Amino acid sequence: MNADYDGCQYVGIDLHRRRSVIVRMSGQGERLDTVRIDNDPVALGLELAKAGPDPEVVLEATYGW
């Protein structure tokens, strides 16, 4: 995976109660990074910042959100 990609990025977040999975992808569909984080605003912000200033973001939330 290429964590240093500097083009347009898409971020997918699978949000769960305690932990979430974040996937960053290039515009061509190449997976750049996949991480699992504890749900914490700072951790989420740090992961989103890796995608650059204007990433496209999609969120999937489970029951209860």
Secondary structure, DSSP 8 states (H G I E B T S, - for coil): --TT--S-EEEEEEE-SSEEEEEEEETTS-EEEEEEEES-HHHHHHHHHTT-SS-EEEEEE-TT-
